[in-house]
Amino acid sequence: MSRPKKSAAAGKLHAWAIYRIKSTPAALLGYIEATDEQSAIRKAIGEFHVTSPQVQKRLLAMRRS
């Protein structure tokens, strides 16, 4: 039985800028390397110690590379 092949882009890490949307302008928390936007936000929650669920909902990841 053969394994399904992963695409080359599926495992590639990209740089993401993580912002907290509070007011204008949004506050830059820092940069994360992850494969997609959702995993970047999950990683940022742990790395930047974002404990409040209300603040977690207001995070935005923008791809940098």
C-alpha positions in Angstrom: 0.0 0.0 0.0 1.5 3.4 -1.0 1.2 6.6 0.9 -0.4 9.6 -0.5 2.1 12.1 -1.8 2.4 15.5 -0.1 2.7 18.5 -2.3 5.9 20.5 -2.1 4.1 23.6 -0.8 2.2 21.8 1.9 5.2 21.6 4.2 6.9 24.8 3.3 7.3 27.4 6.1 6.4 31.0 5.5 7.0 34.1 7.6 3.8 35.6 9.1 3.4 39.0 10.8 1.0 38.6 13.8 -1.2 41.7 14.6 -3.6 42.3 17.4 -6.6 44.2 16.0 -7.6 46.6 18.7 -7.8 50.0 17.1 -6.2 51.9 14.2 -3.4 51.1 13.7 -3.3 47.4 14.6 -0.5 46.5 17.0 2.3 44.2 15.7 3.0 41.4 18.2 5.8 39.8 16.2 6.8 37.3 13.5 6.1 33.6 13.3 7.1 30.9 10.8 4.3 28.5 9.9 2.8 26.7 7.0 -0.6 28.5 6.9 -2.5 31.3 8.5 -4.4 29.2 11.1 -1.3 27.4 12.3 0.5 30.8 12.5 -2.2 32.2 14.8 -2.2 29.0 17.0 1.6 29.2 17.3 1.5 32.9 18.1 -1.1 32.4 20.9 1.4 30.1 22.6 4.6 32.0 21.8 3.3 35.5 22.7 1.3 34.2 25.8 -2.1 35.4 24.6 -4.4 33.9 27.3 -7.6 35.9 26.9 -10.1 34.2 24.5 -11.3 37.7 23.5 -7.9 38.8 22.4 -7.2 35.4 20.6 -10.2 36.2 18.4 -8.7 39.5 17.4 -5.4 38.2 16.1 -4.5 38.5 12.4 -1.7 36.8 10.4 -0.4 38.4 7.3 2.1 36.4 5.1 5.4 38.2 4.7 7.2 36.0 2.2 
